[in-house]
Amino acid sequence: MYLAQLVSARTGIPQADAEKRVDDAIARVKAAEIKARQVADAARKAAAEFAIFTALALVIGAFIASAAAAYGGSLRDE
C-alpha cells in the first residue's frame, strides 16, 4: 500500500505499524462518514415533521379565522 509506505518512510516506523496506522485512520474516516449520514438523516426527518406540523397549524388557523369572520359578520348584520 503506497500510503503505508510513505508513512513508514517519513516516520521511520516498520511497514506493519504504518499499515495499521493507515487502516485505523481510514476506519475513523469511514466511521465519521457514517455518523454524519445518521445525523443528516435525523435532521432531515425532524425538518420534515416540523414542516408537516407547521402546515397543519396554518390550515387550522385559517379555518378558525374564517369561522370567526363568519360569526363576526353575522353579529354585524343583526
N, CA, C and O atoms as a Tripos MOL2 file, in Angstrom:
@<TRIPOS>MOLECULE
protein
  312   311    78     0     0
PROTEIN
NO_CHARGES

@<TRIPOS>ATOM
      1 N           0.8490   -1.1670    0.0000 N.3       1 MET1
      2 CA          0.0000    0.0000    0.0000 C.3       1 MET1
      3 C           0.9020    1.2400    0.0000 C.2       1 MET1
      4 O           1.7780    1.3910    0.8520 O.2       1 MET1
      5 N           0.6690    2.0970   -0.9520 N.am      2 TYR2
      6 CA          1.5350    3.2530   -1.1640 C.3       2 TYR2
      7 C           1.5230    4.1890    0.0370 C.2       2 TYR2
      8 O           2.5760    4.6640    0.4630 O.2       2 TYR2
      9 N           0.3590    4.4540    0.5770 N.am      3 LEU3
     10 CA          0.2550    5.3810    1.6980 C.3       3 LEU3
     11 C           1.0040    4.8470    2.9160 C.2       3 LEU3
     12 O           1.6690    5.6070    3.6200 O.2       3 LEU3
     13 N           0.8990    3.5570    3.1630 N.am      4 ALA4
     14 CA          1.6290    2.9610    4.2810 C.3       4 ALA4
     15 C           3.1330    3.0520    4.0530 C.2       4 ALA4
     16 O           3.8930    3.2520    5.0000 O.2       4 ALA4
     17 N           3.5610    2.9070    2.8180 N.am      5 GLN5
     18 CA          4.9900    3.0390    2.5080 C.3       5 GLN5
     19 C           5.4730    4.4590    2.7760 C.2       5 GLN5
     20 O           6.5680    4.6620    3.3010 O.2       5 GLN5
     21 N           4.6470    5.4440    2.4110 N.am      6 LEU6
     22 CA          5.0150    6.8380    2.6890 C.3       6 LEU6
     23 C           5.1140    7.0970    4.1860 C.2       6 LEU6
     24 O           6.0630    7.7240    4.6550 O.2       6 LEU6
     25 N           4.1260    6.6080    4.9290 N.am      7 VAL7
     26 CA          4.1310    6.8070    6.3820 C.3       7 VAL7
     27 C           5.3650    6.1460    6.9780 C.2       7 VAL7
     28 O           6.0340    6.7300    7.8290 O.2       7 VAL7
     29 N           5.6640    4.9440    6.5400 N.am      8 SER8
     30 CA          6.8190    4.2130    7.0460 C.3       8 SER8
     31 C           8.1150    4.9510    6.7250 C.2       8 SER8
     32 O           9.0050    5.0490    7.5700 O.2       8 SER8
     33 N           8.2180    5.4620    5.5180 N.am      9 ALA9
     34 CA          9.4360    6.1610    5.1140 C.3       9 ALA9
     35 C           9.6160    7.4740    5.8560 C.2       9 ALA9
     36 O          10.7330    7.8140    6.2470 O.2       9 ALA9
     37 N           8.5450    8.2130    6.0540 N.am     10 ARG10
     38 CA          8.6570    9.5350    6.6800 C.3      10 ARG10
     39 C           8.7800    9.4680    8.1940 C.2      10 ARG10
     40 O           9.4060   10.3360    8.8020 O.2      10 ARG10
     41 N           8.1910    8.4500    8.8120 N.am     11 THR11
     42 CA          8.2400    8.3760   10.2720 C.3      11 THR11
     43 C           9.3070    7.4260   10.7740 C.2      11 THR11
     44 O           9.7190    7.5130   11.9310 O.2      11 THR11
     45 N           9.7570    6.5240    9.9270 N.am     12 GLY12
     46 CA         10.7760    5.5730   10.3350 C.3      12 GLY12
     47 C          10.2430    4.3970   11.1210 C.2      12 GLY12
     48 O          11.0110    3.6830   11.7660 O.2      12 GLY12
     49 N           8.9330    4.1820   11.0780 N.am     13 ILE13
     50 CA          8.3530    3.0410   11.7850 C.3      13 ILE13
     51 C           8.2830    1.8580   10.8290 C.2      13 ILE13
     52 O           8.3360    2.0400    9.6120 O.2      13 ILE13
     53 N           8.1650    0.6530   11.3650 N.am     14 PRO14
     54 CA          8.0820   -0.5230   10.4860 C.3      14 PRO14
     55 C           6.8430   -0.4820    9.5860 C.2      14 PRO14
     56 O           5.8480    0.1660    9.9130 O.2      14 PRO14
     57 N           6.9160   -1.1740    8.4610 N.am     15 GLN15
     58 CA          5.8310   -1.1990    7.4720 C.3      15 GLN15
     59 C           4.5210   -1.6840    8.0880 C.2      15 GLN15
     60 O           3.4600   -1.1320    7.7960 O.2      15 GLN15
     61 N           4.5820   -2.7080    8.9350 N.am     16 ALA16
     62 CA          3.3600   -3.2580    9.5430 C.3      16 ALA16
     63 C           2.6710   -2.2210   10.4210 C.2      16 ALA16
     64 O           1.4480   -2.0870   10.3870 O.2      16 ALA16
     65 N           3.4620   -1.4840   11.2140 N.am     17 ASP17
     66 CA          2.8770   -0.4350   12.0600 C.3      17 ASP17
     67 C           2.2940    0.6960   11.2120 C.2      17 ASP17
     68 O           1.2520    1.2570   11.5510 O.2      17 ASP17
     69 N           2.9560    1.0210   10.1320 N.am     18 ALA18
     70 CA          2.4460    2.0670    9.2480 C.3      18 ALA18
     71 C           1.1350    1.6300    8.6100 C.2      18 ALA18
     72 O           0.2040    2.4280    8.4990 O.2      18 ALA18
     73 N           1.0530    0.3730    8.1900 N.am     19 GLU19
     74 CA         -0.2020   -0.1250    7.6160 C.3      19 GLU19
     75 C          -1.3200   -0.0880    8.6430 C.2      19 GLU19
     76 O          -2.4600    0.2380    8.3110 O.2      19 GLU19
     77 N          -0.9980   -0.4260    9.9030 N.am     20 LYS20
     78 CA         -2.0230   -0.3780   10.9520 C.3      20 LYS20
     79 C          -2.5010    1.0580   11.1710 C.2      20 LYS20
     80 O          -3.6970    1.2990   11.3380 O.2      20 LYS20
     81 N          -1.5710    2.0020   11.1700 N.am     21 ARG21
     82 CA         -1.9540    3.4030   11.3390 C.3      21 ARG21
     83 C          -2.8580    3.8710   10.1940 C.2      21 ARG21
     84 O          -3.8690    4.5360   10.4190 O.2      21 ARG21
     85 N          -2.4850    3.5210    8.9900 N.am     22 VAL22
     86 CA         -3.2790    3.9220    7.8290 C.3      22 VAL22
     87 C          -4.6640    3.2730    7.8930 C.2      22 VAL22
     88 O          -5.6710    3.9350    7.6450 O.2      22 VAL22
     89 N          -4.7140    2.0000    8.2200 N.am     23 ASP23
     90 CA         -6.0060    1.3180    8.3180 C.3      23 ASP23
     91 C          -6.8780    1.9200    9.4140 C.2      23 ASP23
     92 O          -8.0880    2.0690    9.2430 O.2      23 ASP23
     93 N          -6.2480    2.2710   10.5560 N.am     24 ASP24
     94 CA         -7.0060    2.9010   11.6410 C.3      24 ASP24
     95 C          -7.5480    4.2660   11.2170 C.2      24 ASP24
     96 O          -8.6820    4.6200   11.5390 O.2      24 ASP24
     97 N          -6.7360    5.0180   10.5030 N.am     25 ALA25
     98 CA         -7.1770    6.3370   10.0460 C.3      25 ALA25
     99 C          -8.3340    6.2090    9.0560 C.2      25 ALA25
    100 O          -9.2990    6.9700    9.1200 O.2      25 ALA25
    101 N          -8.2340    5.2530    8.1510 N.am     26 ILE26
    102 CA         -9.3170    5.0430    7.1820 C.3      26 ILE26
    103 C         -10.5870    4.5920    7.8940 C.2      26 ILE26
    104 O         -11.6860    5.0150    7.5340 O.2      26 ILE26
    105 N         -10.4420    3.7390    8.9000 N.am     27 ALA27
    106 CA        -11.6110    3.2820    9.6550 C.3      27 ALA27
    107 C         -12.2720    4.4490   10.3980 C.2      27 ALA27
    108 O         -13.4990    4.5280   10.4590 O.2      27 ALA27
    109 N         -11.4600    5.3560   10.9650 N.am     28 ARG28
    110 CA        -12.0290    6.5200   11.6590 C.3      28 ARG28
    111 C         -12.7780    7.4300   10.6860 C.2      28 ARG28
    112 O         -13.8390    7.9610   11.0170 O.2      28 ARG28
    113 N         -12.2280    7.6060    9.4920 N.am     29 VAL29
    114 CA        -12.8910    8.4490    8.4940 C.3      29 VAL29
    115 C         -14.2200    7.8300    8.0740 C.2      29 VAL29
    116 O         -15.2230    8.5330    7.9490 O.2      29 VAL29
    117 N         -14.2310    6.5180    7.8560 N.am     30 LYS30
    118 CA        -15.4750    5.8530    7.4640 C.3      30 LYS30
    119 C         -16.5070    5.9160    8.5830 C.2      30 LYS30
    120 O         -17.6940    6.1060    8.3190 O.2      30 LYS30
    121 N         -16.0650    5.7580    9.8390 N.am     31 ALA31
    122 CA        -16.9870    5.8580   10.9690 C.3      31 ALA31
    123 C         -17.5610    7.2640   11.0770 C.2      31 ALA31
    124 O         -18.7450    7.4360   11.3700 O.2      31 ALA31
    125 N         -16.7230    8.2680   10.8410 N.am     32 ALA32
    126 CA        -17.1990    9.6520   10.8800 C.3      32 ALA32
    127 C         -18.1970    9.9170    9.7620 C.2      32 ALA32
    128 O         -19.1670   10.6520    9.9540 O.2      32 ALA32
    129 N         -17.9660    9.3250    8.5970 N.am     33 GLU33
    130 CA        -18.8960    9.4920    7.4780 C.3      33 GLU33
    131 C         -20.2480    8.8660    7.8030 C.2      33 GLU33
    132 O         -21.2920    9.4540    7.5200 O.2      33 GLU33
    133 N         -20.2300    7.6860    8.3920 N.am     34 ILE34
    134 CA        -21.4840    7.0220    8.7620 C.3      34 ILE34
    135 C         -22.2330    7.8500    9.8000 C.2      34 ILE34
    136 O         -23.4470    8.0270    9.7000 O.2      34 ILE34
    137 N         -21.5080    8.3590   10.7970 N.am     35 LYS35
    138 CA        -22.1290    9.1790   11.8370 C.3      35 LYS35
    139 C         -22.7240   10.4530   11.2300 C.2      35 LYS35
    140 O         -23.8180   10.8680   11.6120 O.2      35 LYS35
    141 N         -22.0140   11.0670   10.2950 N.am     36 ALA36
    142 CA        -22.5210   12.2860    9.6520 C.3      36 ALA36
    143 C         -23.7830   11.9940    8.8610 C.2      36 ALA36
    144 O         -24.7120   12.8030    8.8530 O.2      36 ALA36
    145 N         -23.8270   10.8450    8.1960 N.am     37 ARG37
    146 CA        -25.0410   10.4870    7.4530 C.3      37 ARG37
    147 C         -26.2150   10.2480    8.3980 C.2      37 ARG37
    148 O         -27.3440   10.6310    8.0900 O.2      37 ARG37
    149 N         -25.9610    9.6220    9.5430 N.am     38 GLN38
    150 CA        -27.0270    9.3870   10.5110 C.3      38 GLN38
    151 C         -27.5590   10.7060   11.0620 C.2      38 GLN38
    152 O         -28.7680   10.8760   11.2140 O.2      38 GLN38
    153 N         -26.6630   11.6300   11.3570 N.am     39 VAL39
    154 CA        -27.0810   12.9390   11.8590 C.3      39 VAL39
    155 C         -27.8660   13.6960   10.7880 C.2      39 VAL39
    156 O         -28.8720   14.3390   11.0910 O.2      39 VAL39
    157 N         -27.4150   13.6230    9.5520 N.am     40 ALA40
    158 CA        -28.1230   14.2950    8.4620 C.3      40 ALA40
    159 C         -29.5120   13.6910    8.2570 C.2      40 ALA40
    160 O         -30.4730   14.4210    8.0130 O.2      40 ALA40
    161 N         -29.6240   12.3760    8.3520 N.am     41 ASP41
    162 CA        -30.9360   11.7370    8.2230 C.3      41 ASP41
    163 C         -31.8710   12.1620    9.3510 C.2      41 ASP41
    164 O         -33.0490   12.4310    9.1190 O.2      41 ASP41
    165 N         -31.3450   12.2210   10.5620 N.am     42 ALA42
    166 CA        -32.1650   12.6530   11.6990 C.3      42 ALA42
    167 C         -32.6210   14.0960   11.5140 C.2      42 ALA42
    168 O         -33.7700   14.4250   11.8090 O.2      42 ALA42
    169 N         -31.7320   14.9590   11.0280 N.am     43 ALA43
    170 CA        -32.0990   16.3590   10.7940 C.3      43 ALA43
    171 C         -33.1390   16.4710    9.6850 C.2      43 ALA43
    172 O         -34.0550   17.2880    9.7700 O.2      43 ALA43
    173 N         -32.9970   15.6520    8.6480 N.am     44 ARG44
    174 CA        -33.9660   15.6750    7.5470 C.3      44 ARG44
    175 C         -35.3430   15.2450    8.0440 C.2      44 ARG44
    176 O         -36.3490   15.8610    7.6910 O.2      44 ARG44
    177 N         -35.3940   14.2000    8.8540 N.am     45 LYS45
    178 CA        -36.6730   13.7280    9.3820 C.3      45 LYS45
    179 C         -37.3100   14.7660   10.2960 C.2      45 LYS45
    180 O         -38.5210   14.9840   10.2480 O.2      45 LYS45
    181 N         -36.4900   15.4070   11.1330 N.am     46 ALA46
    182 CA        -37.0140   16.4430   12.0310 C.3      46 ALA46
    183 C         -37.5510   17.6300   11.2390 C.2      46 ALA46
    184 O         -38.5920   18.1890   11.5860 O.2      46 ALA46
    185 N         -36.8510   18.0140   10.1850 N.am     47 ALA47
    186 CA        -37.3130   19.1350    9.3590 C.3      47 ALA47
    187 C         -38.6170   18.7900    8.6470 C.2      47 ALA47
    188 O         -39.4950   19.6430    8.5120 O.2      47 ALA47
    189 N         -38.7480   17.5550    8.1940 N.am     48 ALA48
    190 CA        -39.9800   17.1330    7.5230 C.3      48 ALA48
    191 C         -41.1510   17.1500    8.5050 C.2      48 ALA48
    192 O         -42.2390   17.6140    8.1640 O.2      48 ALA48
    193 N         -40.9340   16.6490    9.7180 N.am     49 GLU49
    194 CA        -42.0010   16.6650   10.7250 C.3      49 GLU49
    195 C         -42.3920   18.0970   11.0700 C.2      49 GLU49
    196 O         -43.5770   18.4050   11.1990 O.2      49 GLU49
    197 N         -41.4010   18.9750   11.2210 N.am     50 PHE50
    198 CA        -41.6800   20.3720   11.5280 C.3      50 PHE50
    199 C         -42.4980   21.0140   10.4170 C.2      50 PHE50
    200 O         -43.4250   21.7760   10.6910 O.2      50 PHE50
    201 N         -42.1670   20.7160    9.1770 N.am     51 ALA51
    202 CA        -42.9030   21.2870    8.0540 C.3      51 ALA51
    203 C         -44.3490   20.7960    8.0370 C.2      51 ALA51
    204 O         -45.2640   21.5740    7.7640 O.2      51 ALA51
    205 N         -44.5590   19.5260    8.3250 N.am     52 ILE52
    206 CA        -45.9220   18.9860    8.3490 C.3      52 ILE52
    207 C         -46.7320   19.6320    9.4580 C.2      52 ILE52
    208 O         -47.8740   20.0340    9.2340 O.2      52 ILE52
    209 N         -46.1540   19.7400   10.6620 N.am     53 PHE53
    210 CA        -46.8930   20.3450   11.7710 C.3      53 PHE53
    211 C         -47.1640   21.8200   11.5350 C.2      53 PHE53
    212 O         -48.2130   22.3280   11.9290 O.2      53 PHE53
    213 N         -46.2280   22.5130   10.8960 N.am     54 THR54
    214 CA        -46.4390   23.9250   10.5820 C.3      54 THR54
    215 C         -47.5770   24.0880    9.5730 C.2      54 THR54
    216 O         -48.4260   24.9660    9.7280 O.2      54 THR54
    217 N         -47.5940   23.2510    8.5490 N.am     55 ALA55
    218 CA        -48.6740   23.3220    7.5640 C.3      55 ALA55
    219 C         -50.0150   23.0200    8.2120 C.2      55 ALA55
    220 O         -51.0120   23.6820    7.9240 O.2      55 ALA55
    221 N         -50.0400   22.0310    9.0770 N.am     56 LEU56
    222 CA        -51.2820   21.6790    9.7830 C.3      56 LEU56
    223 C         -51.7530   22.8440   10.6540 C.2      56 LEU56
    224 O         -52.9460   23.1450   10.6860 O.2      56 LEU56
    225 N         -50.8450   23.4910   11.3490 N.am     57 ALA57
    226 CA        -51.2050   24.6390   12.1780 C.3      57 ALA57
    227 C         -51.7510   25.7870   11.3290 C.2      57 ALA57
    228 O         -52.6880   26.4720   11.7370 O.2      57 ALA57
    229 N         -51.1660   25.9960   10.1530 N.am     58 LEU58
    230 CA        -51.6630   27.0520    9.2700 C.3      58 LEU58
    231 C         -53.0750   26.7490    8.7720 C.2      58 LEU58
    232 O         -53.9130   27.6470    8.6880 O.2      58 LEU58
    233 N         -53.3350   25.4960    8.4470 N.am     59 VAL59
    234 CA        -54.6720   25.1180    7.9840 C.3      59 VAL59
    235 C         -55.6930   25.2970    9.1030 C.2      59 VAL59
    236 O         -56.7850   25.8190    8.8760 O.2      59 VAL59
    237 N         -55.3380   24.8660   10.3060 N.am     60 ILE60
    238 CA        -56.2580   25.0270   11.4420 C.3      60 ILE60
    239 C         -56.4960   26.5120   11.7220 C.2      60 ILE60
    240 O         -57.6270   26.9230   11.9840 O.2      60 ILE60
    241 N         -55.4270   27.3150   11.6680 N.am     61 GLY61
    242 CA        -55.5660   28.7520   11.8920 C.3      61 GLY61
    243 C         -56.4450   29.4120   10.8380 C.2      61 GLY61
    244 O         -57.2480   30.2880   11.1580 O.2      61 GLY61
    245 N         -56.3000   28.9970    9.5890 N.am     62 ALA62
    246 CA        -57.1310   29.5600    8.5250 C.3      62 ALA62
    247 C         -58.5920   29.1890    8.7200 C.2      62 ALA62
    248 O         -59.4790   30.0120    8.4900 O.2      62 ALA62
    249 N         -58.8510   27.9500    9.1450 N.am     63 PHE63
    250 CA        -60.2330   27.5360    9.3930 C.3      63 PHE63
    251 C         -60.8380   28.3420   10.5320 C.2      63 PHE63
    252 O         -61.9690   28.8160   10.4230 O.2      63 PHE63
    253 N         -60.1030   28.5000   11.6160 N.am     64 ILE64
    254 CA        -60.6230   29.2560   12.7590 C.3      64 ILE64
    255 C         -60.8460   30.7150   12.3760 C.2      64 ILE64
    256 O         -61.8330   31.3210   12.7930 O.2      64 ILE64
    257 N         -59.9340   31.2840   11.5840 N.am     65 ALA65
    258 CA        -60.1010   32.6790   11.1610 C.3      65 ALA65
    259 C         -61.3350   32.8410   10.2920 C.2      65 ALA65
    260 O         -62.0660   33.8210   10.4400 O.2      65 ALA65
    261 N         -61.5850   31.8980    9.3850 N.am     66 SER66
    262 CA        -62.7690   32.0220    8.5310 C.3      66 SER66
    263 C         -64.0480   31.8210    9.3400 C.2      66 SER66
    264 O         -65.0450   32.4980    9.0870 O.2      66 SER66
    265 N         -64.0380   30.9040   10.3070 N.am     67 ALA67
    266 CA        -65.2130   30.7080   11.1500 C.3      67 ALA67
    267 C         -65.4830   31.9440   12.0030 C.2      67 ALA67
    268 O         -66.6330   32.3480   12.1760 O.2      67 ALA67
    269 N         -64.4120   32.5420   12.5350 N.am     68 ALA68
    270 CA        -64.5890   33.7500   13.3370 C.3      68 ALA68
    271 C         -65.0790   34.9120   12.4780 C.2      68 ALA68
    272 O         -65.8870   35.7190   12.9370 O.2      68 ALA68
    273 N         -64.6060   35.0070   11.2480 N.am     69 ALA69
    274 CA        -65.0690   36.0680   10.3580 C.3      69 ALA69
    275 C         -66.5450   35.8820   10.0210 C.2      69 ALA69
    276 O         -67.3000   36.8530    9.9750 O.2      69 ALA69
    277 N         -66.9540   34.6470    9.7890 N.am     70 ALA70
    278 CA        -68.3670   34.3950    9.5020 C.3      70 ALA70
    279 C         -69.2310   34.7390   10.7010 C.2      70 ALA70
    280 O         -70.3030   35.3280   10.5600 O.2      70 ALA70
    281 N         -68.7570   34.3690   11.8790 N.am     71 TYR71
    282 CA        -69.5140   34.6750   13.1010 C.3      71 TYR71
    283 C         -69.5720   36.1830   13.3240 C.2      71 TYR71
    284 O         -70.6260   36.7130   13.6730 O.2      71 TYR71
    285 N         -68.4620   36.8750   13.1300 N.am     72 GLY72
    286 CA        -68.4460   38.3340   13.2730 C.3      72 GLY72
    287 C         -69.3360   39.0150   12.2540 C.2      72 GLY72
    288 O         -69.9900   40.0090   12.5690 O.2      72 GLY72
    289 N         -69.3700   38.4870   11.0220 N.am     73 GLY73
    290 CA        -70.2530   39.0620   10.0060 C.3      73 GLY73
    291 C         -71.7040   38.8860   10.3650 C.2      73 GLY73
    292 O         -72.5130   39.7810   10.1190 O.2      73 GLY73
    293 N         -72.0570   37.7470   10.9440 N.am     74 SER74
    294 CA        -73.4560   37.5310   11.3330 C.3      74 SER74
    295 C         -73.8460   38.4410   12.4940 C.2      74 SER74
    296 O         -74.9850   38.9030   12.5620 O.2      74 SER74
    297 N         -72.9120   38.7000   13.4060 N.am     75 LEU75
    298 CA        -73.2070   39.6200   14.5040 C.3      75 LEU75
    299 C         -73.3770   41.0470   13.9810 C.2      75 LEU75
    300 O         -74.2220   41.7950   14.4740 O.2      75 LEU75
    301 N         -72.5830   41.4180   12.9970 N.am     76 ARG76
    302 CA        -72.6660   42.7610   12.4210 C.3      76 ARG76
    303 C         -74.0020   42.9600   11.7060 C.2      76 ARG76
    304 O         -74.5950   44.0370   11.7660 O.2      76 ARG76
    305 N         -74.4700   41.9050   11.0270 N.am     77 ASP77
    306 CA        -75.6880   42.0200   10.2360 C.3      77 ASP77
    307 C         -76.9410   42.0890   11.0950 C.2      77 ASP77
    308 O         -77.9840   42.5320   10.6130 O.2      77 ASP77
    309 N         -76.8730   41.6700   12.3400 N.am     78 GLU78
    310 CA        -78.0610   41.6890   13.1930 C.3      78 GLU78
    311 C         -78.4190   43.0400   13.6930 C.2      78 GLU78
    312 O         -79.4000   43.1890   14.4220 O.2      78 GLU78
@<TRIPOS>BOND
     1     1     2 1
     2     2     3 1
     3     3     4 2
     4     3     5 am
     5     5     6 1
     6     6     7 1
     7     7     8 2
     8     7     9 am
     9     9    10 1
    10    10    11 1
    11    11    12 2
    12    11    13 am
    13    13    14 1
    14    14    15 1
    15    15    16 2
    16    15    17 am
    17    17    18 1
    18    18    19 1
    19    19    20 2
    20    19    21 am
    21    21    22 1
    22    22    23 1
    23    23    24 2
    24    23    25 am
    25    25    26 1
    26    26    27 1
    27    27    28 2
    28    27    29 am
    29    29    30 1
    30    30    31 1
    31    31    32 2
    32    31    33 am
    33    33    34 1
    34    34    35 1
    35    35    36 2
    36    35    37 am
    37    37    38 1
    38    38    39 1
    39    39    40 2
    40    39    41 am
    41    41    42 1
    42    42    43 1
    43    43    44 2
    44    43    45 am
    45    45    46 1
    46    46    47 1
    47    47    48 2
    48    47    49 am
    49    49    50 1
    50    50    51 1
    51    51    52 2
    52    51    53 am
    53    53    54 1
    54    54    55 1
    55    55    56 2
    56    55    57 am
    57    57    58 1
    58    58    59 1
    59    59    60 2
    60    59    61 am
    61    61    62 1
    62    62    63 1
    63    63    64 2
    64    63    65 am
    65    65    66 1
    66    66    67 1
    67    67    68 2
    68    67    69 am
    69    69    70 1
    70    70    71 1
    71    71    72 2
    72    71    73 am
    73    73    74 1
    74    74    75 1
    75    75    76 2
    76    75    77 am
    77    77    78 1
    78    78    79 1
    79    79    80 2
    80    79    81 am
    81    81    82 1
    82    82    83 1
    83    83    84 2
    84    83    85 am
    85    85    86 1
    86    86    87 1
    87    87    88 2
    88    87    89 am
    89    89    90 1
    90    90    91 1
    91    91    92 2
    92    91    93 am
    93    93    94 1
    94    94    95 1
    95    95    96 2
    96    95    97 am
    97    97    98 1
    98    98    99 1
    99    99   100 2
   100    99   101 am
   101   101   102 1
   102   102   103 1
   103   103   104 2
   104   103   105 am
   105   105   106 1
   106   106   107 1
   107   107   108 2
   108   107   109 am
   109   109   110 1
   110   110   111 1
   111   111   112 2
   112   111   113 am
   113   113   114 1
   114   114   115 1
   115   115   116 2
   116   115   117 am
   117   117   118 1
   118   118   119 1
   119   119   120 2
   120   119   121 am
   121   121   122 1
   122   122   123 1
   123   123   124 2
   124   123   125 am
   125   125   126 1
   126   126   127 1
   127   127   128 2
   128   127   129 am
   129   129   130 1
   130   130   131 1
   131   131   132 2
   132   131   133 am
   133   133   134 1
   134   134   135 1
   135   135   136 2
   136   135   137 am
   137   137   138 1
   138   138   139 1
   139   139   140 2
   140   139   141 am
   141   141   142 1
   142   142   143 1
   143   143   144 2
   144   143   145 am
   145   145   146 1
   146   146   147 1
   147   147   148 2
   148   147   149 am
   149   149   150 1
   150   150   151 1
   151   151   152 2
   152   151   153 am
   153   153   154 1
   154   154   155 1
   155   155   156 2
   156   155   157 am
   157   157   158 1
   158   158   159 1
   159   159   160 2
   160   159   161 am
   161   161   162 1
   162   162   163 1
   163   163   164 2
   164   163   165 am
   165   165   166 1
   166   166   167 1
   167   167   168 2
   168   167   169 am
   169   169   170 1
   170   170   171 1
   171   171   172 2
   172   171   173 am
   173   173   174 1
   174   174   175 1
   175   175   176 2
   176   175   177 am
   177   177   178 1
   178   178   179 1
   179   179   180 2
   180   179   181 am
   181   181   182 1
   182   182   183 1
   183   183   184 2
   184   183   185 am
   185   185   186 1
   186   186   187 1
   187   187   188 2
   188   187   189 am
   189   189   190 1
   190   190   191 1
   191   191   192 2
   192   191   193 am
   193   193   194 1
   194   194   195 1
   195   195   196 2
   196   195   197 am
   197   197   198 1
   198   198   199 1
   199   199   200 2
   200   199   201 am
   201   201   202 1
   202   202   203 1
   203   203   204 2
   204   203   205 am
   205   205   206 1
   206   206   207 1
   207   207   208 2
   208   207   209 am
   209   209   210 1
   210   210   211 1
   211   211   212 2
   212   211   213 am
   213   213   214 1
   214   214   215 1
   215   215   216 2
   216   215   217 am
   217   217   218 1
   218   218   219 1
   219   219   220 2
   220   219   221 am
   221   221   222 1
   222   222   223 1
   223   223   224 2
   224   223   225 am
   225   225   226 1
   226   226   227 1
   227   227   228 2
   228   227   229 am
   229   229   230 1
   230   230   231 1
   231   231   232 2
   232   231   233 am
   233   233   234 1
   234   234   235 1
   235   235   236 2
   236   235   237 am
   237   237   238 1
   238   238   239 1
   239   239   240 2
   240   239   241 am
   241   241   242 1
   242   242   243 1
   243   243   244 2
   244   243   245 am
   245   245   246 1
   246   246   247 1
   247   247   248 2
   248   247   249 am
   249   249   250 1
   250   250   251 1
   251   251   252 2
   252   251   253 am
   253   253   254 1
   254   254   255 1
   255   255   256 2
   256   255   257 am
   257   257   258 1
   258   258   259 1
   259   259   260 2
   260   259   261 am
   261   261   262 1
   262   262   263 1
   263   263   264 2
   264   263   265 am
   265   265   266 1
   266   266   267 1
   267   267   268 2
   268   267   269 am
   269   269   270 1
   270   270   271 1
   271   271   272 2
   272   271   273 am
   273   273   274 1
   274   274   275 1
   275   275   276 2
   276   275   277 am
   277   277   278 1
   278   278   279 1
   279   279   280 2
   280   279   281 am
   281   281   282 1
   282   282   283 1
   283   283   284 2
   284   283   285 am
   285   285   286 1
   286   286   287 1
   287   287   288 2
   288   287   289 am
   289   289   290 1
   290   290   291 1
   291   291   292 2
   292   291   293 am
   293   293   294 1
   294   294   295 1
   295   295   296 2
   296   295   297 am
   297   297   298 1
   298   298   299 1
   299   299   300 2
   300   299   301 am
   301   301   302 1
   302   302   303 1
   303   303   304 2
   304   303   305 am
   305   305   306 1
   306   306   307 1
   307   307   308 2
   308   307   309 am
   309   309   310 1
   310   310   311 1
   311   311   312 2
@<TRIPOS>SUBSTRUCTURE
     1 MET1         2 RESIDUE 1 A MET
     2 TYR2         6 RESIDUE 1 A TYR
     3 LEU3        10 RESIDUE 1 A LEU
     4 ALA4        14 RESIDUE 1 A ALA
     5 GLN5        18 RESIDUE 1 A GLN
     6 LEU6        22 RESIDUE 1 A LEU
     7 VAL7        26 RESIDUE 1 A VAL
     8 SER8        30 RESIDUE 1 A SER
     9 ALA9        34 RESIDUE 1 A ALA
    10 ARG10       38 RESIDUE 1 A ARG
    11 THR11       42 RESIDUE 1 A THR
    12 GLY12       46 RESIDUE 1 A GLY
    13 ILE13       50 RESIDUE 1 A ILE
    14 PRO14       54 RESIDUE 1 A PRO
    15 GLN15       58 RESIDUE 1 A GLN
    16 ALA16       62 RESIDUE 1 A ALA
    17 ASP17       66 RESIDUE 1 A ASP
    18 ALA18       70 RESIDUE 1 A ALA
    19 GLU19       74 RESIDUE 1 A GLU
    20 LYS20       78 RESIDUE 1 A LYS
    21 ARG21       82 RESIDUE 1 A ARG
    22 VAL22       86 RESIDUE 1 A VAL
    23 ASP23       90 RESIDUE 1 A ASP
    24 ASP24       94 RESIDUE 1 A ASP
    25 ALA25       98 RESIDUE 1 A ALA
    26 ILE26      102 RESIDUE 1 A ILE
    27 ALA27      106 RESIDUE 1 A ALA
    28 ARG28      110 RESIDUE 1 A ARG
    29 VAL29      114 RESIDUE 1 A VAL
    30 LYS30      118 RESIDUE 1 A LYS
    31 ALA31      122 RESIDUE 1 A ALA
    32 ALA32      126 RESIDUE 1 A ALA
    33 GLU33      130 RESIDUE 1 A GLU
    34 ILE34      134 RESIDUE 1 A ILE
    35 LYS35      138 RESIDUE 1 A LYS
    36 ALA36      142 RESIDUE 1 A ALA
    37 ARG37      146 RESIDUE 1 A ARG
    38 GLN38      150 RESIDUE 1 A GLN
    39 VAL39      154 RESIDUE 1 A VAL
    40 ALA40      158 RESIDUE 1 A ALA
    41 ASP41      162 RESIDUE 1 A ASP
    42 ALA42      166 RESIDUE 1 A ALA
    43 ALA43      170 RESIDUE 1 A ALA
    44 ARG44      174 RESIDUE 1 A ARG
    45 LYS45      178 RESIDUE 1 A LYS
    46 ALA46      182 RESIDUE 1 A ALA
    47 ALA47      186 RESIDUE 1 A ALA
    48 ALA48      190 RESIDUE 1 A ALA
    49 GLU49      194 RESIDUE 1 A GLU
    50 PHE50      198 RESIDUE 1 A PHE
    51 ALA51      202 RESIDUE 1 A ALA
    52 ILE52      206 RESIDUE 1 A ILE
    53 PHE53      210 RESIDUE 1 A PHE
    54 THR54      214 RESIDUE 1 A THR
    55 ALA55      218 RESIDUE 1 A ALA
    56 LEU56      222 RESIDUE 1 A LEU
    57 ALA57      226 RESIDUE 1 A ALA
    58 LEU58      230 RESIDUE 1 A LEU
    59 VAL59      234 RESIDUE 1 A VAL
    60 ILE60      238 RESIDUE 1 A ILE
    61 GLY61      242 RESIDUE 1 A GLY
    62 ALA62      246 RESIDUE 1 A ALA
    63 PHE63      250 RESIDUE 1 A PHE
    64 ILE64      254 RESIDUE 1 A ILE
    65 ALA65      258 RESIDUE 1 A ALA
    66 SER66      262 RESIDUE 1 A SER
    67 ALA67      266 RESIDUE 1 A ALA
    68 ALA68      270 RESIDUE 1 A ALA
    69 ALA69      274 RESIDUE 1 A ALA
    70 ALA70      278 RESIDUE 1 A ALA
    71 TYR71      282 RESIDUE 1 A TYR
    72 GLY72      286 RESIDUE 1 A GLY
    73 GLY73      290 RESIDUE 1 A GLY
    74 SER74      294 RESIDUE 1 A SER
    75 LEU75      298 RESIDUE 1 A LEU
    76 ARG76      302 RESIDUE 1 A ARG
    77 ASP77      306 RESIDUE 1 A ASP
    78 GLU78      310 RESIDUE 1 A GLU
